[in-house]
């Protein structure tokens, strides 16, 4: 599933507009209103329910100004053999997601605001 548009606090996928953080599952389903246990710090538990079957690549949009962080231990937990983690500001993460969405099994997790 391609992301059609991203701007601060807003993402459009197909005809649907999202105004809260979201996860795009490898099968294309979107889980909106994605909340993290510690707000601007990603925890392994924040993605646990989305990791089976394992994606080849996890793309994390850290926010427009990259305010969300991924602690080293979480990065290590997510980068299991066969799974690569890519993180960037959300605009860059969206571009990367769109470049790979039809070539690889992706999990996209996007912080839409700061």
Buried (B, 14 or more C-beta within 10 A) or exposed (E): BEBBEBEEEEBEBEEEEBEBBBBBBBEEEBEBEBEBEEEEBBBBEBBEEBBEEBBBBBBBBBBBEBBBBBEEEBBEBBEEEEBEBBBBBBEBBBBBBBEBBEEBBBBBBBBBBB
